[in-house]
């Protein structure tokens, strides 16, 4: 745990509202009760304040800019809307327009970039969804020269497995074809990309990121062995901080998503593995609810949602609207 003594992850989060660039979310100064996850406790983000400009593309002089730290991440997730959609909610475009203001070293997305996971979608429809994603999200980030790390979600390339095969093989093939096209290079410094975009690793500055395919609740034993080998590697262990990125979380935190199939199988075993190799934070999506917390020594960042369908935190009064997270990595 040597690095945990001097590296901390500060999280500042904003609600994105239609017609308003950004407003400060609750700083979570007091614990939020979470039913069925009694040993998951909330972390405390840096207190923030902001003066919202009138529009997302207007003057940004009043937009809160937290202390930079050594490495600054912007974290987004769950961008999609209705099945097969080739358009995005306005908040997605607002978020992408705002990101360059914070000059992040890296943007990460914890999945569900398109709206698949439906057998009736044709090849042409799936390709059109990825073209729309490129137009709304990936191309603007490439043009801004901002590296983009991501994991596939169940609506991008579901890992659902039945009768010894992937149920959504076509969607997985077309997702891989999109990402393996050199014109769609995400701009990260790959360490291992042999099974990109499903299992891969990269390093940006002092941050080592491992990506696993959490688009379903199952990670095959041989892939879990790859995760462990990667985390144990000299490159990973010599980095100042290690992050793991996946779509499904270890534990449920949202109403209707705190059940098998909506979280990773064998969560406590996976958490023990990540703690063994001093992974600082597991960044996940899928729950459609923002919640930064801890279980054991592992920080858990449930990233919330920018697209359609926010959900209610367990034992909470209502959903938090579309959010993005600014995460400065800073030495203590």
C-alpha contacts under 8 A as a table, 3 or more apart, distances in Angstrom:
res1	aa1	res2	aa2	distance
1	X	4	X	5.52
1	X	5	X	7.35
1	X	278	X	5.72
2	X	5	X	5.88
3	X	6	X	5.84
3	X	7	X	6.16
3	X	240	X	6.36
3	X	241	X	7.00
3	X	278	X	7.79
4	X	7	X	5.36
4	X	8	X	7.10
4	X	278	X	7.77
4	X	280	X	7.34
5	X	332	X	7.65
6	X	331	X	5.24
6	X	332	X	4.68
7	X	240	X	7.48
7	X	241	X	7.22
7	X	329	X	7.06
7	X	330	X	5.82
7	X	331	X	4.59
7	X	332	X	5.74
8	X	329	X	6.12
8	X	330	X	5.61
8	X	331	X	6.30
8	X	332	X	6.55
9	X	327	X	6.45
9	X	328	X	6.24
9	X	329	X	4.98
9	X	330	X	6.54
10	X	45	X	5.68
10	X	46	X	5.97
10	X	327	X	5.56
10	X	328	X	5.64
10	X	329	X	6.61
10	X	330	X	7.59
11	X	44	X	7.94
11	X	45	X	4.69
11	X	46	X	6.09
11	X	325	X	6.62
11	X	326	X	5.90
11	X	327	X	4.62
11	X	328	X	6.89
12	X	27	X	7.81
12	X	45	X	5.74
12	X	46	X	5.85
12	X	47	X	7.27
12	X	48	X	6.62
12	X	66	X	7.62
12	X	325	X	5.89
12	X	326	X	5.24
12	X	327	X	6.38
13	X	24	X	6.78
13	X	25	X	6.04
13	X	323	X	6.64
13	X	324	X	5.93
13	X	325	X	4.46
13	X	326	X	6.10
14	X	22	X	5.88
14	X	23	X	5.54
14	X	24	X	4.82
14	X	25	X	5.15
14	X	323	X	5.47
14	X	324	X	5.96
14	X	325	X	6.71
15	X	22	X	5.73
15	X	23	X	5.42
15	X	24	X	6.31
15	X	25	X	5.81
15	X	320	X	7.41
15	X	321	X	5.85
15	X	322	X	5.60
15	X	323	X	4.61
15	X	324	X	7.14
16	X	20	X	6.79
16	X	21	X	6.06
16	X	22	X	4.93
16	X	23	X	6.74
16	X	91	X	6.28
16	X	94	X	7.77
16	X	95	X	7.45
16	X	306	X	7.92
16	X	321	X	6.88
16	X	322	X	5.34
16	X	323	X	5.69
16	X	324	X	7.68
17	X	20	X	5.20
17	X	21	X	6.71
17	X	22	X	6.73
17	X	23	X	7.93
17	X	91	X	6.80
17	X	321	X	7.32
17	X	322	X	7.12
18	X	21	X	7.74
18	X	90	X	6.75
18	X	91	X	6.25
19	X	54	X	7.17
19	X	55	X	5.61
19	X	56	X	7.11
20	X	23	X	7.76
20	X	52	X	6.75
20	X	53	X	6.87
20	X	54	X	5.76
20	X	55	X	5.19
20	X	56	X	6.21
21	X	52	X	5.99
21	X	53	X	6.07
21	X	54	X	6.79
21	X	55	X	5.31
21	X	56	X	4.12
21	X	57	X	7.73
21	X	94	X	6.94
21	X	98	X	7.87
22	X	50	X	7.79
22	X	52	X	5.53
22	X	53	X	7.70
22	X	56	X	7.72
22	X	63	X	7.61
23	X	50	X	6.34
23	X	51	X	7.31
23	X	52	X	6.00
24	X	48	X	6.49
24	X	49	X	5.83
24	X	50	X	6.13
26	X	29	X	7.94
27	X	44	X	6.91
27	X	45	X	5.91
27	X	46	X	6.93
27	X	47	X	5.46
27	X	48	X	7.14
28	X	31	X	6.81
28	X	32	X	7.54
28	X	42	X	7.63
28	X	43	X	7.86
28	X	44	X	6.01
28	X	45	X	7.04
29	X	44	X	6.12
31	X	41	X	6.82
31	X	42	X	5.83
32	X	41	X	7.69
32	X	42	X	6.72
32	X	316	X	7.92
33	X	38	X	7.89
33	X	314	X	7.79
33	X	315	X	6.37
33	X	316	X	7.90
34	X	37	X	5.76
34	X	38	X	6.48
34	X	40	X	7.58
34	X	253	X	6.70
34	X	313	X	7.61
34	X	314	X	5.52
34	X	315	X	5.97
35	X	38	X	6.51
35	X	314	X	6.02
35	X	315	X	6.33
37	X	40	X	5.53
37	X	251	X	7.24
37	X	252	X	7.53
37	X	253	X	7.63
38	X	41	X	7.53
39	X	295	X	6.00
39	X	296	X	7.84
40	X	293	X	6.32
40	X	294	X	5.44
40	X	295	X	4.72
40	X	296	X	7.99
41	X	293	X	5.13
41	X	294	X	5.22
41	X	295	X	6.55
42	X	291	X	7.12
42	X	292	X	5.60
42	X	293	X	3.67
42	X	294	X	6.08
43	X	292	X	5.51
43	X	293	X	4.51
43	X	294	X	6.37
43	X	299	X	7.80
44	X	292	X	7.67
45	X	292	X	7.93
48	X	64	X	7.39
48	X	66	X	7.74
49	X	64	X	6.37
50	X	62	X	6.53
50	X	63	X	5.57
50	X	64	X	4.80
51	X	62	X	4.91
51	X	63	X	5.82
51	X	64	X	7.16
52	X	62	X	6.29
52	X	63	X	6.10
53	X	56	X	7.07
53	X	58	X	6.37
53	X	59	X	6.29
53	X	60	X	6.30
53	X	61	X	7.92
53	X	62	X	6.48
53	X	63	X	7.11
54	X	58	X	6.50
55	X	58	X	5.08
56	X	94	X	5.50
56	X	95	X	7.96
56	X	97	X	7.09
56	X	98	X	6.70
57	X	60	X	7.94
57	X	94	X	7.54
57	X	97	X	6.85
57	X	98	X	7.47
59	X	62	X	7.75
60	X	63	X	5.33
60	X	101	X	7.71
65	X	102	X	6.70
66	X	328	X	7.83
67	X	328	X	7.19
68	X	71	X	7.07
68	X	72	X	6.15
68	X	328	X	5.69
68	X	329	X	7.87
68	X	330	X	7.86
69	X	72	X	6.49
69	X	328	X	5.15
69	X	329	X	5.28
69	X	330	X	4.32
69	X	331	X	7.30
70	X	328	X	7.19
70	X	329	X	5.74
70	X	330	X	5.38
70	X	331	X	7.31
71	X	104	X	7.73
71	X	105	X	6.14
71	X	205	X	7.51
71	X	206	X	7.73
71	X	207	X	7.84
71	X	328	X	5.86
71	X	329	X	5.08
71	X	330	X	7.10
72	X	103	X	8.00
72	X	104	X	5.09
72	X	105	X	5.42
72	X	106	X	6.77
72	X	326	X	7.21
72	X	327	X	5.78
72	X	328	X	4.26
72	X	329	X	5.97
73	X	104	X	5.55
73	X	105	X	6.17
73	X	106	X	5.11
73	X	107	X	5.64
73	X	108	X	7.18
73	X	326	X	5.89
73	X	327	X	4.94
73	X	328	X	6.08
73	X	329	X	7.69
74	X	99	X	7.36
74	X	104	X	6.28
74	X	106	X	6.56
74	X	107	X	4.75
74	X	108	X	6.40
74	X	324	X	7.12
74	X	325	X	5.64
74	X	326	X	4.70
74	X	327	X	6.14
75	X	107	X	5.84
75	X	108	X	5.00
75	X	109	X	5.88
75	X	110	X	7.80
75	X	303	X	7.08
75	X	324	X	5.93
75	X	325	X	5.00
75	X	326	X	6.46
75	X	327	X	7.43
76	X	79	X	7.89
76	X	107	X	7.59
76	X	108	X	6.34
76	X	109	X	4.82
76	X	110	X	6.72
76	X	303	X	6.68
76	X	304	X	7.80
76	X	305	X	7.18
76	X	306	X	7.00
76	X	323	X	7.61
76	X	324	X	5.28
76	X	325	X	6.73
77	X	109	X	5.01
77	X	110	X	4.97
77	X	111	X	5.69
77	X	112	X	6.83
77	X	113	X	7.55
77	X	285	X	5.89
77	X	303	X	6.28
77	X	304	X	6.61
77	X	305	X	5.40
77	X	306	X	6.33
77	X	324	X	7.90
78	X	109	X	7.97
78	X	110	X	7.19
78	X	111	X	5.80
78	X	112	X	4.63
78	X	113	X	6.12
78	X	285	X	6.67
78	X	286	X	6.78
78	X	288	X	7.21
78	X	304	X	7.64
78	X	305	X	5.14
78	X	306	X	6.06
78	X	307	X	5.77
78	X	308	X	7.95
79	X	88	X	7.30
79	X	92	X	6.54
79	X	111	X	7.99
79	X	112	X	6.10
79	X	113	X	5.23
79	X	114	X	7.09
79	X	305	X	6.76
79	X	306	X	5.27
79	X	307	X	4.07
79	X	308	X	7.24
80	X	85	X	7.66
80	X	88	X	6.46
80	X	89	X	7.98
80	X	112	X	6.14
80	X	113	X	5.65
80	X	114	X	5.13
80	X	115	X	5.34
80	X	307	X	5.15
80	X	308	X	6.45
81	X	85	X	6.39
81	X	87	X	7.82
81	X	88	X	6.50
81	X	89	X	7.20
81	X	114	X	7.83
81	X	115	X	6.23
81	X	307	X	5.92
81	X	308	X	4.98
81	X	309	X	7.78
82	X	85	X	5.41
82	X	115	X	6.28
82	X	308	X	7.84
83	X	115	X	4.82
83	X	116	X	5.84
83	X	117	X	7.73
83	X	118	X	7.25
84	X	114	X	7.89
84	X	115	X	5.31
84	X	116	X	6.00
84	X	121	X	6.89
84	X	125	X	6.65
84	X	126	X	7.15
84	X	129	X	6.77
85	X	88	X	7.60
85	X	114	X	7.68
85	X	115	X	6.10
85	X	129	X	6.55
86	X	128	X	6.55
86	X	129	X	4.89
86	X	132	X	5.42
86	X	133	X	7.69
87	X	132	X	6.66
88	X	92	X	6.33
88	X	93	X	7.47
88	X	136	X	7.73
88	X	307	X	7.05
89	X	92	X	5.66
89	X	93	X	7.31
89	X	307	X	5.93
89	X	308	X	7.03
90	X	93	X	5.36
90	X	94	X	6.23
91	X	94	X	4.82
91	X	95	X	5.99
91	X	306	X	6.35
91	X	307	X	7.09
91	X	322	X	7.12
92	X	95	X	5.15
92	X	96	X	6.29
92	X	136	X	7.97
92	X	306	X	5.84
92	X	307	X	6.35
93	X	96	X	5.18
93	X	97	X	6.06
93	X	136	X	6.56
93	X	137	X	7.63
94	X	97	X	5.12
94	X	98	X	6.18
95	X	98	X	5.11
95	X	99	X	6.23
95	X	306	X	7.91
95	X	324	X	7.29
96	X	99	X	5.35
96	X	100	X	7.84
96	X	136	X	7.88
96	X	137	X	6.45
96	X	140	X	7.44
96	X	141	X	7.68
97	X	100	X	6.94
98	X	101	X	5.68
98	X	102	X	7.64
99	X	102	X	5.79
99	X	103	X	7.04
99	X	104	X	7.47
100	X	103	X	5.00
100	X	104	X	7.08
100	X	144	X	7.06
104	X	107	X	6.74
104	X	146	X	7.14
105	X	146	X	6.75
105	X	147	X	7.07
105	X	204	X	7.70
106	X	146	X	6.16
106	X	147	X	5.11
106	X	148	X	6.04
106	X	149	X	7.24
106	X	204	X	7.49
107	X	146	X	6.97
107	X	147	X	6.24
107	X	148	X	4.91
107	X	149	X	6.22
108	X	148	X	5.68
108	X	149	X	4.58
108	X	150	X	5.29
109	X	148	X	7.68
109	X	149	X	6.44
109	X	150	X	4.56
109	X	151	X	6.52
110	X	150	X	5.80
110	X	151	X	5.32
110	X	152	X	7.19
110	X	153	X	7.25
110	X	245	X	6.44
110	X	246	X	5.89
110	X	247	X	5.22
110	X	283	X	6.76
110	X	284	X	5.33
110	X	285	X	5.20
110	X	303	X	7.58
111	X	150	X	6.55
111	X	151	X	5.14
111	X	152	X	4.74
111	X	153	X	4.15
111	X	154	X	7.70
111	X	156	X	7.34
111	X	215	X	7.95
111	X	246	X	7.42
111	X	247	X	5.39
111	X	284	X	7.97
111	X	285	X	6.47
111	X	286	X	7.57
112	X	115	X	6.98
112	X	152	X	6.44
112	X	153	X	4.44
112	X	154	X	6.48
112	X	155	X	5.22
112	X	156	X	5.50
112	X	247	X	7.93
112	X	286	X	7.74
113	X	133	X	6.88
113	X	152	X	7.64
113	X	153	X	7.34
113	X	155	X	7.43
113	X	156	X	6.24
114	X	129	X	6.04
114	X	130	X	6.63
114	X	133	X	6.71
114	X	155	X	6.16
114	X	156	X	5.48
115	X	129	X	7.27
115	X	155	X	5.18
115	X	156	X	6.63
116	X	121	X	7.48
116	X	126	X	7.11
116	X	154	X	7.76
116	X	155	X	4.38
116	X	156	X	5.67
116	X	157	X	7.49
116	X	171	X	7.30
117	X	154	X	6.57
117	X	155	X	4.88
117	X	156	X	7.09
117	X	157	X	7.27
117	X	158	X	6.42
117	X	168	X	6.86
117	X	171	X	7.53
118	X	121	X	5.86
119	X	168	X	7.12
121	X	125	X	5.99
121	X	126	X	6.57
122	X	125	X	5.12
122	X	126	X	6.30
123	X	126	X	5.23
123	X	127	X	6.16
123	X	170	X	7.57
123	X	174	X	7.86
124	X	127	X	5.14
124	X	128	X	6.06
125	X	128	X	4.99
125	X	129	X	6.30
126	X	129	X	5.12
126	X	130	X	6.51
126	X	171	X	7.05
126	X	174	X	7.33
127	X	130	X	5.20
127	X	131	X	6.19
127	X	174	X	6.97
128	X	131	X	4.96
128	X	132	X	6.18
129	X	132	X	5.08
129	X	133	X	6.23
130	X	133	X	4.91
130	X	134	X	6.15
130	X	175	X	7.66
130	X	178	X	7.10
131	X	134	X	5.07
131	X	135	X	6.27
132	X	135	X	5.00
132	X	136	X	6.13
133	X	136	X	5.25
133	X	137	X	5.54
133	X	138	X	6.53
134	X	137	X	5.49
134	X	138	X	4.57
134	X	139	X	5.27
135	X	138	X	6.63
135	X	139	X	5.65
135	X	140	X	7.34
136	X	139	X	6.97
136	X	140	X	6.98
137	X	140	X	5.78
137	X	141	X	6.51
138	X	141	X	5.27
138	X	142	X	6.18
138	X	148	X	7.93
138	X	184	X	7.69
138	X	186	X	7.76
139	X	142	X	5.00
139	X	143	X	6.06
139	X	184	X	7.99
140	X	143	X	5.06
140	X	144	X	6.17
141	X	144	X	5.00
141	X	145	X	6.12
141	X	146	X	5.37
141	X	147	X	7.35
141	X	148	X	7.38
142	X	145	X	4.81
142	X	146	X	6.02
142	X	147	X	7.30
142	X	186	X	7.17
142	X	187	X	7.50
143	X	146	X	7.77
145	X	187	X	7.63
146	X	187	X	7.25
147	X	186	X	5.85
147	X	187	X	4.59
147	X	188	X	5.22
148	X	186	X	5.09
148	X	187	X	6.34
148	X	188	X	6.44
149	X	186	X	6.84
149	X	188	X	6.68
150	X	211	X	7.58
150	X	245	X	7.36
151	X	197	X	7.25
151	X	198	X	6.99
151	X	211	X	6.21
151	X	212	X	7.01
151	X	213	X	6.72
151	X	214	X	7.66
151	X	245	X	6.38
151	X	246	X	5.62
151	X	247	X	6.44
152	X	155	X	7.97
152	X	156	X	5.67
152	X	157	X	6.13
152	X	158	X	7.87
152	X	197	X	7.35
152	X	198	X	6.73
152	X	213	X	6.48
152	X	214	X	7.28
152	X	215	X	6.09
152	X	246	X	7.58
152	X	247	X	6.73
153	X	156	X	5.12
153	X	157	X	6.25
153	X	158	X	6.50
153	X	213	X	7.87
153	X	214	X	6.82
153	X	215	X	4.44
153	X	216	X	7.96
153	X	246	X	7.98
153	X	247	X	5.34
153	X	248	X	7.78
153	X	286	X	7.62
154	X	157	X	5.67
154	X	158	X	4.07
154	X	159	X	6.92
154	X	214	X	7.97
154	X	215	X	4.33
154	X	216	X	6.42
154	X	247	X	7.75
155	X	158	X	6.14
155	X	215	X	7.91
156	X	171	X	6.96
156	X	172	X	7.37
156	X	175	X	6.75
157	X	168	X	6.91
157	X	169	X	7.82
157	X	171	X	5.27
157	X	172	X	4.38
157	X	175	X	6.34
157	X	215	X	6.93
158	X	166	X	7.95
158	X	167	X	7.76
158	X	168	X	6.04
158	X	171	X	7.48
158	X	172	X	6.89
158	X	215	X	5.19
158	X	216	X	6.36
159	X	166	X	6.19
159	X	167	X	7.49
159	X	168	X	7.26
159	X	172	X	8.00
159	X	213	X	7.47
159	X	214	X	7.75
159	X	215	X	5.40
159	X	216	X	5.08
159	X	218	X	7.84
160	X	166	X	5.80
160	X	167	X	5.68
160	X	168	X	7.08
160	X	215	X	7.71
160	X	216	X	5.68
161	X	164	X	6.53
161	X	165	X	5.58
161	X	166	X	4.65
161	X	167	X	5.74
162	X	165	X	5.52
162	X	166	X	6.35
162	X	167	X	6.20
165	X	169	X	7.82
166	X	169	X	5.15
168	X	171	X	5.45
168	X	172	X	6.43
169	X	172	X	5.06
169	X	173	X	6.10
170	X	173	X	5.05
170	X	174	X	6.18
171	X	174	X	5.21
171	X	175	X	6.05
172	X	175	X	5.11
172	X	176	X	6.13
173	X	176	X	5.18
173	X	177	X	6.14
174	X	177	X	4.87
174	X	178	X	6.17
175	X	178	X	5.20
175	X	179	X	6.36
176	X	179	X	5.25
176	X	180	X	5.86
176	X	196	X	7.43
176	X	197	X	6.19
177	X	180	X	5.23
177	X	181	X	6.19
178	X	181	X	5.53
178	X	184	X	7.01
179	X	182	X	7.73
179	X	184	X	5.87
179	X	185	X	6.96
179	X	197	X	6.70
180	X	184	X	7.15
180	X	185	X	7.44
180	X	196	X	7.67
180	X	197	X	7.80
181	X	184	X	5.51
181	X	185	X	7.07
182	X	185	X	5.26
188	X	202	X	6.46
188	X	203	X	7.28
188	X	204	X	6.91
189	X	202	X	5.27
189	X	203	X	5.51
189	X	204	X	6.29
190	X	193	X	6.29
190	X	200	X	7.70
190	X	201	X	6.02
190	X	202	X	4.14
190	X	203	X	6.55
191	X	200	X	7.62
191	X	201	X	5.39
191	X	202	X	4.80
191	X	203	X	6.78
192	X	195	X	8.00
192	X	200	X	5.39
192	X	201	X	5.23
192	X	202	X	6.87
193	X	196	X	4.80
193	X	197	X	7.50
193	X	199	X	7.40
193	X	200	X	4.96
193	X	201	X	6.71
194	X	199	X	7.90
194	X	200	X	7.06
195	X	198	X	5.85
195	X	199	X	5.30
195	X	200	X	6.24
196	X	199	X	5.59
196	X	200	X	5.45
197	X	200	X	6.64
198	X	211	X	7.31
198	X	212	X	6.19
198	X	213	X	5.06
199	X	210	X	7.76
199	X	211	X	5.47
199	X	212	X	4.75
199	X	213	X	5.99
199	X	223	X	7.85
200	X	210	X	6.22
200	X	211	X	5.35
200	X	212	X	6.98
201	X	208	X	7.43
201	X	209	X	5.60
201	X	210	X	4.51
201	X	211	X	5.93
201	X	230	X	7.83
202	X	208	X	6.06
202	X	209	X	5.44
202	X	210	X	6.80
203	X	206	X	7.11
203	X	207	X	5.64
203	X	208	X	4.44
203	X	209	X	6.03
204	X	207	X	5.37
204	X	208	X	6.62
206	X	239	X	5.29
206	X	240	X	5.33
206	X	241	X	6.62
207	X	239	X	5.95
207	X	240	X	6.24
207	X	241	X	5.11
207	X	242	X	5.92
207	X	243	X	7.33
208	X	235	X	7.78
208	X	236	X	5.75
208	X	239	X	6.02
208	X	240	X	7.94
208	X	241	X	6.33
208	X	242	X	4.86
208	X	243	X	6.29
209	X	242	X	5.87
209	X	243	X	4.83
209	X	244	X	5.67
209	X	245	X	7.15
210	X	227	X	7.44
210	X	230	X	7.65
210	X	231	X	7.63
210	X	242	X	7.73
210	X	243	X	6.35
210	X	244	X	4.81
210	X	245	X	6.25
211	X	244	X	5.80
211	X	245	X	4.81
211	X	246	X	6.13
212	X	227	X	7.55
212	X	244	X	7.60
212	X	245	X	6.52
212	X	246	X	5.55
213	X	216	X	7.45
213	X	219	X	7.20
213	X	246	X	6.22
213	X	247	X	7.37
214	X	217	X	6.31
214	X	218	X	7.36
214	X	219	X	7.34
214	X	246	X	4.90
214	X	247	X	4.78
214	X	248	X	5.25
214	X	264	X	7.32
215	X	246	X	7.60
215	X	247	X	5.69
215	X	248	X	6.40
216	X	219	X	7.87
216	X	248	X	6.95
216	X	261	X	7.10
216	X	262	X	7.85
216	X	264	X	7.40
217	X	248	X	6.85
217	X	260	X	7.99
217	X	261	X	5.54
217	X	262	X	6.86
217	X	263	X	5.87
217	X	264	X	4.22
217	X	265	X	5.36
218	X	264	X	6.60
218	X	265	X	6.12
219	X	223	X	6.41
219	X	224	X	6.30
220	X	223	X	5.33
220	X	224	X	6.29
221	X	224	X	5.03
221	X	225	X	6.18
222	X	225	X	5.04
222	X	226	X	6.41
223	X	226	X	4.89
223	X	227	X	6.32
224	X	227	X	4.96
224	X	228	X	6.35
225	X	228	X	5.16
225	X	229	X	6.12
226	X	229	X	5.04
226	X	230	X	5.98
227	X	230	X	5.14
227	X	231	X	6.18
228	X	231	X	5.17
228	X	232	X	6.11
228	X	273	X	7.44
229	X	232	X	5.14
229	X	233	X	6.20
230	X	233	X	5.19
230	X	236	X	6.95
231	X	236	X	5.50
231	X	237	X	6.89
231	X	277	X	6.18
232	X	236	X	6.57
232	X	237	X	6.34
232	X	277	X	6.61
233	X	236	X	5.37
233	X	237	X	6.21
234	X	237	X	5.13
234	X	238	X	5.79
235	X	238	X	5.36
235	X	239	X	6.35
236	X	239	X	5.39
236	X	242	X	6.79
237	X	240	X	7.85
237	X	242	X	7.95
237	X	277	X	7.71
239	X	242	X	6.84
241	X	279	X	7.21
241	X	280	X	6.44
242	X	278	X	7.15
242	X	279	X	4.90
242	X	280	X	5.69
242	X	281	X	7.35
243	X	279	X	5.73
243	X	280	X	5.86
243	X	281	X	5.22
243	X	282	X	6.08
243	X	283	X	7.46
244	X	279	X	7.06
244	X	281	X	6.46
244	X	282	X	4.85
244	X	283	X	6.26
245	X	282	X	5.94
245	X	283	X	4.97
245	X	284	X	6.22
246	X	249	X	7.25
246	X	282	X	7.49
246	X	283	X	6.38
246	X	284	X	5.15
246	X	285	X	7.41
247	X	283	X	7.90
247	X	284	X	4.82
247	X	285	X	4.92
247	X	286	X	5.94
248	X	262	X	6.56
248	X	263	X	5.26
248	X	264	X	6.00
248	X	284	X	5.88
248	X	285	X	6.00
248	X	286	X	5.59
248	X	287	X	7.63
249	X	252	X	6.81
249	X	262	X	7.88
249	X	263	X	5.23
249	X	264	X	6.11
249	X	283	X	7.82
249	X	284	X	5.22
249	X	285	X	6.64
249	X	286	X	7.31
249	X	287	X	7.65
249	X	302	X	7.21
250	X	263	X	5.44
250	X	264	X	5.10
250	X	265	X	7.71
250	X	267	X	5.03
250	X	268	X	7.85
250	X	270	X	7.89
250	X	271	X	7.66
251	X	258	X	7.06
251	X	263	X	5.81
251	X	264	X	7.41
251	X	267	X	6.97
252	X	257	X	5.86
252	X	258	X	3.99
252	X	259	X	6.90
252	X	262	X	7.36
252	X	263	X	6.19
252	X	287	X	7.15
253	X	257	X	7.13
253	X	258	X	6.16
253	X	287	X	6.90
253	X	289	X	7.50
253	X	291	X	7.53
253	X	313	X	5.83
253	X	314	X	5.86
254	X	257	X	5.37
254	X	258	X	6.19
254	X	287	X	5.79
254	X	288	X	7.39
254	X	289	X	6.26
254	X	311	X	6.26
254	X	312	X	5.59
254	X	313	X	4.32
254	X	314	X	5.07
255	X	258	X	6.49
255	X	311	X	6.78
255	X	312	X	5.72
255	X	313	X	5.96
255	X	314	X	5.18
256	X	259	X	7.34
257	X	262	X	5.48
257	X	263	X	7.63
257	X	287	X	6.10
258	X	262	X	6.60
258	X	263	X	7.16
259	X	262	X	5.74
259	X	263	X	6.81
260	X	263	X	6.05
260	X	264	X	7.82
260	X	265	X	7.45
261	X	264	X	7.09
261	X	265	X	7.65
262	X	286	X	7.78
262	X	287	X	7.94
263	X	267	X	7.87
264	X	267	X	5.74
266	X	269	X	5.44
266	X	270	X	6.35
267	X	270	X	5.09
267	X	271	X	6.06
268	X	271	X	5.02
268	X	272	X	6.15
269	X	272	X	5.08
269	X	273	X	6.35
270	X	273	X	5.10
270	X	274	X	6.35
271	X	274	X	5.12
271	X	275	X	6.08
271	X	298	X	7.13
272	X	275	X	5.05
272	X	276	X	6.03
273	X	276	X	5.09
273	X	277	X	6.72
274	X	277	X	5.44
274	X	278	X	6.23
274	X	279	X	5.23
274	X	298	X	7.48
275	X	278	X	4.85
275	X	279	X	5.79
275	X	280	X	7.95
275	X	297	X	6.40
275	X	298	X	6.23
276	X	279	X	7.78
279	X	282	X	7.52
279	X	298	X	6.91
280	X	297	X	7.98
280	X	298	X	5.96
280	X	299	X	6.07
281	X	298	X	5.94
281	X	299	X	4.51
281	X	300	X	5.59
281	X	301	X	6.90
282	X	298	X	7.32
282	X	299	X	6.37
282	X	300	X	5.08
282	X	301	X	6.23
283	X	300	X	6.22
283	X	301	X	4.86
283	X	302	X	6.30
283	X	303	X	7.01
284	X	300	X	7.75
284	X	301	X	6.30
284	X	302	X	5.24
284	X	303	X	6.20
285	X	288	X	6.66
285	X	302	X	5.66
285	X	303	X	5.45
285	X	304	X	6.49
285	X	305	X	7.62
286	X	304	X	7.98
287	X	302	X	7.25
287	X	304	X	7.01
287	X	311	X	7.17
288	X	303	X	7.63
288	X	304	X	4.81
288	X	305	X	5.08
288	X	309	X	6.95
288	X	310	X	5.01
288	X	311	X	5.29
289	X	302	X	6.80
289	X	303	X	6.86
289	X	304	X	4.14
289	X	305	X	6.52
289	X	310	X	6.24
289	X	311	X	5.51
289	X	312	X	6.48
289	X	313	X	6.23
289	X	319	X	6.96
289	X	320	X	6.75
290	X	301	X	7.80
290	X	302	X	5.32
290	X	303	X	5.04
290	X	304	X	3.85
290	X	305	X	7.40
290	X	320	X	7.03
290	X	323	X	7.59
291	X	301	X	6.26
291	X	302	X	4.99
291	X	303	X	6.77
291	X	304	X	7.25
292	X	299	X	7.54
292	X	300	X	5.83
292	X	301	X	4.52
292	X	302	X	5.91
292	X	303	X	7.74
293	X	299	X	5.88
293	X	300	X	5.13
293	X	301	X	6.40
294	X	297	X	6.87
294	X	298	X	5.67
294	X	299	X	4.45
294	X	300	X	5.45
295	X	298	X	5.67
295	X	299	X	6.70
295	X	300	X	7.36
303	X	323	X	7.82
303	X	324	X	7.45
303	X	325	X	7.23
304	X	310	X	7.55
304	X	320	X	7.96
304	X	322	X	6.99
304	X	323	X	6.09
304	X	324	X	7.53
305	X	308	X	7.51
305	X	309	X	7.84
305	X	310	X	6.31
305	X	321	X	7.59
305	X	322	X	5.17
305	X	323	X	5.86
305	X	324	X	7.59
306	X	321	X	7.91
306	X	322	X	4.35
306	X	323	X	5.68
306	X	324	X	7.06
307	X	310	X	7.99
307	X	322	X	6.88
310	X	319	X	5.97
310	X	320	X	6.95
310	X	321	X	6.39
310	X	322	X	7.13
311	X	318	X	7.77
311	X	319	X	5.24
311	X	320	X	7.66
312	X	316	X	6.55
312	X	317	X	7.22
312	X	318	X	5.15
312	X	319	X	4.27
312	X	320	X	7.37
313	X	316	X	5.26
313	X	317	X	7.78
313	X	318	X	7.17
313	X	319	X	6.69
320	X	323	X	7.70
